[in-house]
Amino acid sequence: MVTGVFRSDAIESLFPEVETAAFESPEMLPDAPLFPEEQAFIGNAVVGRRAEFATGRACARAAIEALGLTAGSIPVGNGRMPDWPEGITAAITHTRREGREYVAAVAAKTDGSFGIGLDAEVIQTLKDGVRTMIVTEAEQSEIDALDPGLHNEAVIRVFSAKEAFYKAQYALTSSWVGFGDMALTGLSGAATTLVPTGSLAVLKQLSLPVDYHQILSNGLVVSGVTVRRS
C-alpha cells in the first residue's frame, strides 16, 4: 500500500446496504506509482492533475486489495470514468479548493446489480449561475427554510449527493443524467432520499428513489450513494 493512504471507516459507513472498502488521503501524493497505461493517459498533465490522478488510483487499489482481490491498472474508460476490473464497482473523488486537498476511493464486489458513487466537496460559496444549475426549485425551498448560516453547506450537500448519484448510476447505465433530473429531500435531516424529477428514460433502468448518506467534517461534505437496477 502507498504511504499516506489510510482506510476510512467513516466512508464505508456511507454504504450500509453493501460491503465496501474505502481509503482516503488528506493530501495529494505526487510520487504515487502508476501503471504504464495510466501514465500514458496522464503523462502530459500538469503536476497537480497528475498528483490527484495518482493519489486516486492509489486509494482505489488499496480498496480493491482490502476486498481480497489483486489490484492492477485502472485505465480511463468511457465517459472518462475509471475502467474497473470485472466484478468491481467503485468510485474515486478528489478536491483541491479553498486551500484543502482530499482524495478518497471506495470499492465493492458486485454481480452487476448495483453501483456505488462517492463524492467529496469543500463547503464554499458557489456563483449564482452554478448554484442555479445544480439546485432545483424544490431544493431551494428547503434551503431557504434553513438558518442562513447553513445555506452554503446545504447547496454543497445537494451538489455532492448528486455527483455521487451520477457515478453510481453511470456504473449501471453508462448514460448521462443532469443535475435537474434528480432532487434531494431531507436537507433538514429527515427522509434523506434522491427522487427523480421527470421521466428521463435512463432512470427507468434504476430502482428509485435512493437514499444518500453524508459526512460533514473539517469543511468537507462527503456523500455516498448505492443504486440498484430496477
MONORRA-V401097 format. One record per residue. N is the residue number from 0. RES is the residue in one letter. BURIAL is I if it has 24 or more other ideal C-beta (glycine too) atoms within 12 Angstrom, else O. Layout:
{{N	RES	BURIAL} {N	RES	BURIAL}}
//
This chain:
{{0	M	O} {1	V	I} {2	T	O} {3	G	O} {4	V	I} {5	F	I} {6	R	I} {7	S	I} {8	D	O} {9	A	I} {10	I	I} {11	E	I} {12	S	O} {13	L	I} {14	F	I} {15	P	O} {16	E	I} {17	V	I} {18	E	O} {19	T	I} {20	A	I} {21	A	I} {22	F	I} {23	E	I} {24	S	I} {25	P	I} {26	E	I} {27	M	I} {28	L	I} {29	P	I} {30	D	O} {31	A	I} {32	P	O} {33	L	I} {34	F	O} {35	P	O} {36	E	O} {37	E	I} {38	Q	O} {39	A	O} {40	F	I} {41	I	I} {42	G	O} {43	N	O} {44	A	O} {45	V	O} {46	V	O} {47	G	O} {48	R	O} {49	R	I} {50	A	I} {51	E	I} {52	F	I} {53	A	I} {54	T	I} {55	G	I} {56	R	I} {57	A	I} {58	C	I} {59	A	I} {60	R	I} {61	A	I} {62	A	I} {63	I	I} {64	E	I} {65	A	I} {66	L	I} {67	G	O} {68	L	O} {69	T	O} {70	A	I} {71	G	O} {72	S	I} {73	I	I} {74	P	I} {75	V	I} {76	G	O} {77	N	O} {78	G	O} {79	R	O} {80	M	I} {81	P	I} {82	D	I} {83	W	I} {84	P	I} {85	E	O} {86	G	O} {87	I	I} {88	T	I} {89	A	I} {90	A	I} {91	I	I} {92	T	I} {93	H	I} {94	T	I} {95	R	I} {96	R	O} {97	E	O} {98	G	O} {99	R	O} {100	E	I} {101	Y	I} {102	V	I} {103	A	I} {104	A	I} {105	V	I} {106	A	I} {107	A	I} {108	K	I} {109	T	I} {110	D	O} {111	G	O} {112	S	O} {113	F	I} {114	G	I} {115	I	I} {116	G	I} {117	L	I} {118	D	I} {119	A	I} {120	E	I} {121	V	I} {122	I	I} {123	Q	O} {124	T	O} {125	L	I} {126	K	O} {127	D	O} {128	G	O} {129	V	O} {130	R	O} {131	T	O} {132	M	O} {133	I	I} {134	V	I} {135	T	I} {136	E	O} {137	A	O} {138	E	I} {139	Q	O} {140	S	O} {141	E	I} {142	I	I} {143	D	O} {144	A	O} {145	L	O} {146	D	O} {147	P	O} {148	G	O} {149	L	O} {150	H	I} {151	N	I} {152	E	I} {153	A	I} {154	V	I} {155	I	I} {156	R	I} {157	V	I} {158	F	I} {159	S	I} {160	A	I} {161	K	I} {162	E	I} {163	A	I} {164	F	I} {165	Y	I} {166	K	I} {167	A	I} {168	Q	I} {169	Y	I} {170	A	I} {171	L	I} {172	T	I} {173	S	O} {174	S	O} {175	W	O} {176	V	I} {177	G	O} {178	F	I} {179	G	O} {180	D	I} {181	M	I} {182	A	I} {183	L	I} {184	T	I} {185	G	I} {186	L	I} {187	S	O} {188	G	O} {189	A	O} {190	A	O} {191	T	I} {192	T	O} {193	L	I} {194	V	I} {195	P	I} {196	T	I} {197	G	O} {198	S	O} {199	L	O} {200	A	O} {201	V	I} {202	L	I} {203	K	O} {204	Q	O} {205	L	I} {206	S	O} {207	L	I} {208	P	I} {209	V	I} {210	D	I} {211	Y	I} {212	H	I} {213	Q	I} {214	I	I} {215	L	I} {216	S	O} {217	N	O} {218	G	O} {219	L	I} {220	V	I} {221	V	I} {222	S	I} {223	G	I} {224	V	I} {225	T	I} {226	V	I} {227	R	I} {228	R	I} {229	S	O}}
//
